[in-house]
Structure formats: structure tokens, C-alpha cells
Amino acid sequence: MSKKIGDVILDLQNISLRFGGVKALTDISFNVKEHEIRAIIGPNGAGKSSMLNVINGVYHPQEGKIFWHGNERKKMEPHMAAQQNIARTFQNIALFKGMSVLDNIMTGRITKMKSNFIEHALWFGRAKKEELEHRQKVEEVIDFLEIQHIRKTPVGRLPYGLQKRVELGRALAAEPSMLLLDEPMAGMNVEEKQDMCRFILDVNDQFGTTIVLIEHDMGVVMDISDRVVVLDYGKKIGDGVPDEVKNNEDVIRAYLGAGH
Amino acid sequence: MATQAKYAAVDGLHTFPRLLFHHATVRPNAPAMREKYLGIWQTWTWSDVADRVRALACGLAALGFKRGDNLAIIGDNRPHLYMMMTAAQCLGGVPVPLYQDAVANEMLFVLQDAGVRFVVVEDQEQVDKMLEVKDQVATLEHVIYDDPRGMRHYSQTFLHDIHELMEMGRIHDRNHPDFLNAEVEQGHFDDTSVMLYTSGTTGKPKGVCQTHTAFIAAAQGGVQVDNLGADGDILSYLPMAWVGDHLFSYAQALVAGFTINCPESGDTVMSDLREIGPTCYFAPPRVFESLLTSVMIRMEDAGKLKYKMFHHFMGVAKRCGADILDGKSVGFGDRLQYWLGNLLVYGPLRNVLGMSRIKVAYTAGAAIGPDLFKFYRSIGINLKQFYGQTETCAYVCLQPDGQIKFDSVGQPAPGVEIKIADNGEVLVKGPMLLKEYYKRPDATAETINAEGWFMTGDAGFLDEDGHLKIIDRAKDVGKLSNGAMFAPNYIENKLKFFQHIKEVVCFGHDRDMVCAFVNIDMGAVGNWAERRGIAYAGYTDLAGKPEVLELIRECVEQVNADLVHDSMVADSQIHRFLVLHKELDPDDDELTRTRKVRRNFVAEKYKVLIDALYAGKSNQYIETEVKFEDGRRGKVAADLKIIDAKTFPIVKKAA
């Protein structure tokens, strides 16, 4: 593969996050480079989702600095993350169950819409023109993810694997430069995992999207990521390309327990 | 009269490229092809198509494609792939469509056999297959792909984007403006227009070479019989390598000038069908069956009023619907009720099925159940069967309007002659016969006899109205010991139309009576048993329940009552049968992968059961080894009861 990995676009320095007396993250530093697939792994409760929430601006670390494209990021809210072209999916599917696949993916375009809600309600003038443009983008995502056959099906009626794919679709509809995936393959069967892997690689390859993902399936992580960071009890215990991480003593201990 | 004039004009244009350019002049702005892309139906008019075909043909020529070259085509039904067919024909080449879901190794034989230099494929998936086999296909020079998605990192110089090919072609066309017209002029109606490979259930696949004349004649015949005009629409969703798709989506579309519509993907066919509302539709029987099942299931959930209304009017339709469609005389009361039913039930139902505009729907490929067939006809859908092989352009018999018999495949189509050989085999002659098998003069000589009759390999007979009834493969037909014909498939199919019966194997060759093994359908019988509160513990147990045996006996006796009316097969009534304790399974080699019974294997494996059937025993113990999906082996044992079925005395027709 002739993939070009660029410069550091997200740099996290000495991040610590506490909930009262509970230390979720302790002094963690790592960075993400443009166009790479970066995995965060670790046992349950290691702080992986917290880390993602810090990147996304949901949690605000008490200590540490975050640099986004070289500029220090001050206090940030999730919607600002969206405006900075960071999109995400969730560990528990967070779609609108009663709405169709098409409408759900359309919600991913919301930050790009300029006309106000009265114009939308009347479907008049620029709102109409705008919707047609957005619909075009949404259809491209549908085509990309090969979900044409469920375009008009309410999401609640779909099997789990397809719902996960729709959620990825909604994130993609925002045309993100960075995509955060929280356990995109949890609870899937082998075939669904293969499909999802292919889509993640395709997104990365075709749109050059930087991807940060949390995943438990080691096989998947080692196969598709460029670099892996390993957390345990809120601390970073490993960081590097998959082969390095695989042979790291601390990582083996954390996963297999002492004595192995 | 208008139609006459139109076809006369077409008659003068006896190759497919000429037909295309004819349409492009006569109706340049009428839609020729549609494809759903990004949720919207994109349309190409006849002049768009002609332009692109021109560019593609010139592009191929620029790459070195020559008269007599074969062009392999692999992919789902896509407008560009259909255009590529015509483009190859423009240059005097031969398109060779392949089944797109085959793995690379299965394609290898055809690619080697046809000595393919050029391949056009749909997407990355197919490109990968070509890369896999490229080293083994010495002749392969160029691979052209339609969909560029995922192709960015492929740097091989023999790969070409179809749009680049068109661009090359346009330049070539500008530099040599007379080139293509001259090439098309050289095309002769006796040239091979397409090569379709037979599936090869017996030995290696053979390339069936069909000429322009053959397919044009077949298409014209069909278009005339069913009166298809240029305003029609057809949904093209069956594999391009299948002769039926080539006849309907390519030959007929070019002859009649109607529009072909390519679905968005294989999964969206049903919703695309509703959106397009085709005027002509083809599907194998199982598709019609699953459509009907989904309607029936939804009606079970409907409100009381709707439920009653539906069943009342379906009763009316059953009584007189098919007769009204056939133009037979029907009483005023029924006519009025049917009119009302059409307003309230049949019309909306046709709309839900995507068949509001259907002029004619076809089915073939397998036997269709009479109830299913009658259902569609009774709600006003002109469903017909046809009969034909790859070697005959799928064009031998058609069912003309008003003369539909569900158990026959119709009358010989215009221009086709039919003869029944002494052994019951159907022989066919006509303009649509194959030119030859590619590089296989031995096979050609074997299948076309000295007088020019094509041997279909099917056994059948013509009834008193001249309708052809196909009963079996000729090699499977045997004789009972009293000399009467024994056609196992014919009887088995009749039984398999019952929803409770999944598989049947009949025995009778050289015997004094017909006996049968029956496999119950676990889903249907299980459901039936549950509703009656019959407890059972798995397949073997259910298959041995006396109530189930009684249920199957009723089915067998109904078939016997039916068989006795047909003098050819009246002797083949089933005297004794048993219900097998295990399902016949491809894993145990009892069925082929396409789920056809391997008759001889089954007869040998269950010899003890056959002996018991003919020895007049009332039960027989058997133990069978079975293979599970994970490779483990186990044993199933049961004591099977043998049931005597009622047979009916044969009434000889008074002379």
C-alpha cells in the first residue's frame, strides 16, 4: 500500500482526568498523525472511552494540554468538535430508532446546513437547494457503505451489524477529517467484522480520513491499525506499531495476567 | 398494421449494431437504458447509447481488438456492460458473458477455452479475479473496468478505466471518421453474435455460438406473439450470462426498442421493481412464490374487514379471474364482482407487487405449481411459461394469449418446428438454432442430427391442441414392466407442489408399479403439527407420526387422482410410499449442490427400503450414517412404516 502518513494533527500532552477521587486517566501523552489509523486498546475500565471523550470535548481533563493542528485547544464543547470536522460513533448505538436510514444519515449533515428552521419547514428557496445538495452527499455515503436496500427502512428494524454500519454512515456524512470509532465491531459476527474492517480501511484510503478507534478484537486491531496505544488502569503502558506492542512485556502482563 | 411496418423496417437491419444505430436515428430521444445510481434513476437515450457504443468500439479498436476476437464480460447488469456487447459486435467480435458470482478458478476454463484477449469487468472484485488467473490465461491482454472505486492503487498497465477507453475511442473516431461505419457495414447476419456457455452439469462447459439471425428471429417471434412495443420497460436483473437475460434485455430490447432498467444492487430488486413498474417481467417460479407468501403473511395481520374483503374477492378471482383474462365468456354477476374486486383488491395488490403495468410476465427454469400460476393469472397478471435452451435462444414454445394451460409450455413459437422422436425426446428445428459449439465439432454433430433437428434431451409429448408438455429429461424416462412410460420427474414435481412435501424420489423402471420415498418439509409440517397440538422431538420423530403419514397419504392420493386423467402417465400412479427418516442432503451426496436428486446413489444407499416397498412389507428398520456440517458423523435409525395409497382404475377413452 502506498499510503502517505502526514504530520501530527492531534497532540495530547500529560492528560489527567479525575471524577472526584477516581483517577480515570493519569498523565497520558500520545499523538495522532494525519491519514493514519490509530487504535486505543486496553482491558475493561482502562479509560479508553474516557480518552475518546476527552478528544471529543465531552470531558475536560484537569491537567494537560491538547494541540489540534498545532494550536492549543482551550475549553471545548462537543458541537465545536463537530465543527472542527471530528465525527464519532458510539459504543452503544445512538441512532434515532424510529427514523429511516436515510433520515438518520441526513442528521450527520446538520452542522453543514446554513438555512434556518423556518426555511426548512417551508422547504423554500435556499433550503430546498441545500437539501438537494445534502441528499446527494448522503446518497454517496449510502452507495459507499452498500446499504441501498435499506435506505427507507426504520433503523429500529435493522439487525445490529447494519445499525452499526448506519452509525458509521452518519459520521461519514459530516465529511470528517478525523473519525472516532468507539468499538465499531463489538457484538458482530465474523462476516460483519470483515465488512466493517473493509469499510474502515476504505474510508481511510479513499477519503484520507484519520481514524482513532477503540477495539477489543486484537486480530482486527493488529491487522488494520498503523499505531496502537495501550492503556491500563488509566495509565499508558505501551505505544507503537502493532508488532512492537505485541511483544511489549507490560502489555502481555495486562492482558494475560502475571505469571504468563 | 402499424406494427407490421415497424418490423419490416427492422427486418432489413439484420445485425444488432445496425439495430442500435437504427433506433438512434428513429427515436434518438426515447430512453434506451436506465440505471439507479445515488438513489436516482439515470437515463440514457438511444442516441446517448449509440454515442457511447461508438466510443467504446473505437476504443477497443485502438487497443487492438480485431474481427473474430472474443470479449469476456463479467459483472452485474450494468448499462456499460450491455453497451460493451454491442461495441464488440460492431467490430465483428463476439461478447462472451460469464456468471459474475463464479470464483476465479471457475472462470478460468471459459477464459482459456474462448482464448480471450479482452475482458471487461464491473468492479474491483472482478478485477482481482482476473489478476488471480492472468498468468494462466496466456492470451489475456487487456482488462477494462466500469467502476473505478478502490482501483486507485492498481498500477498495472493492462488495466483500463472504461471512461478512459471511451476517451481513447473518441480520439480514434475523430482521426478515422469512416472507420466504425465501415466495420459495422462488414458485419454479416450469419456472424456469431454472442457466445453463451452452458452450465456444464455434464462435463466441461461448452460455448454455444449464436448468430445475429438466430437471436433476432427469436426476439422478433417473442415480440410478435406478446405484442411488445417500443414503449415497454423491462427490469434487467438476471445474470447476463444466462440466455434468458440475453434474449429479453438485449435481443428483444434492440428489436422492439424498449427500455431496459438496471437495478441499484442485487438486494434492491424488489423496490426497484415497484418504482419502475415494468411492462414485461421475468422471474423463476420461486420468486413468484416468495412474493405470494409475503402477501399472504401480511394479510394474516390485516384488520378483520380487510381480511374478509381480501378472501371474498380472492374467491371470486379464483372462480372467474383466469377466464376473464383469457377472454372466455363469464356470467354478468361474476363480471361485476370481478370489476369491484379489481377496484378494491386486485388493482392495489398488483400495485404492491410492482405489476400494475405488466403486459406479460414470464417464468421458466423449473416447474411452477398450478395454484401459484392460477393465482397470478386470476388477479389479472398475464403470467406465462416458455420453453427453450441456450442452444435455441430460449425460444421453442410460447403460450399465446387466451390459450394458457398451466401444465404445458405452450405451442411452437413462430418459425419453430417440433417433432417427437420415437423415444419421446423433443426435437426442434428453426432459425434460432445454434451455429455450433465453439471449437467442438464433435459435440455439435452429436446434438444436431443429419436432418438438422436439434436434440433437446427432454422427453415430452404434444397434446390434442398441439401444446407441448415436457415431462422429464429423456435419459431419466424409463418404462414400467407393462411397457407404459415412467417419467419420475413428472410425478415428483406434482408431489412437490404440496407445501408439506420437500423432496420425492420415485422408482418404477422395469417394475410392475411405482413406489416413492417422500421427504417432509420440516417448516411447513412442523407448523402444521404445532397448530394441531401434535408433540414431536425432531425431524425423525415428526416424519414417523401417524398423523403426518396420513397427511402425506392424502397428497399422494390427490396426485394419483390427477395422474389417472392423463393416458400417457395413468399407469404411473403411486401404489406404495414411505416417509424418509432423514432429509436428503448434499452433504451426504444424496443431492447435487443445486439440490437435484442423485437418483442412482439414493437407490443404492436405500436399497433395503426399496426392497421392502416392492416385497409388500408393512415396515422396515433402517440405520443411516449422516455427516454433520462440522464434519462429525452420526447415525440415524428408525423403523419406517410403508403406506399403501389408493389408486384409481384407468378409464380408457372410448374411441
Chai-1 contact restraints between the chains, C-beta under 6 A:
chainA,res_idxA,chainB,res_idxB,connection_type,confidence,min_distance_angstrom,max_distance_angstrom,comment,restraint_id
A,E139,B,L38,contact,1.0,0.0,6.0,A-B,restraint_1
A,E139,B,G39,contact,1.0,0.0,6.0,A-B,restraint_2
A,D143,B,L38,contact,1.0,0.0,6.0,A-B,restraint_3
A,Q148,B,E264,contact,1.0,0.0,6.0,A-B,restraint_4
A,Q148,B,S265,contact,1.0,0.0,6.0,A-B,restraint_5
A,Q148,B,T268,contact,1.0,0.0,6.0,A-B,restraint_6
A,H149,B,D267,contact,1.0,0.0,6.0,A-B,restraint_7
A,H149,B,T268,contact,1.0,0.0,6.0,A-B,restraint_8
